[in-house]
Amino acid sequence: MPSALIRALATRHGLPTVDANSIDAFLAPAPDRPEVTILFFTGDPAQRSESDDVAVVLPQILRAFEGQLRAAVVSRTAEDALKSRFHVFVMPSLAITRGAIPLAVIPKIKDWSDYVRIVLAALAPGAPALTSSGAGPKTEFNYSGRGASA
């Protein structure tokens, strides 16, 4: 269940919730609406306290870039189905798109200057699309065979 802060994105700020069936309609802007969007992948707020922090920052981003961005919350039930499409590997994350093309992902909570820098870059007319670099984050563990001595 979403937290009160995440629910407030719909009730106080008018952000829609999108799922696998409605995402493409949301990403296709009406002629008078901004093409650049922010999709909020919340993760489970009970397990990820930063979800509420990002829920507080998102309306501030929309105010700072008023008229240049639209935003939606991705339904928790659709996150697994949509996260790879938008290059989301960490929850919570804000995925920035131009139409259906992913431009950037902002994982977890960041400094305000990071949000401004990343959003400005995504709003630039020639902003490059994100490209897949493989199957996601990779971690390599090496075993040296040398143990710690007590």
Helices and strands as residue ranges (DSSP letters): H 4-11, E 17-18, H 23-27, E 36-41, H 50-64, E 70-74, G 76-78, H 79-82, E 93-98, E 101-107, H 112-123
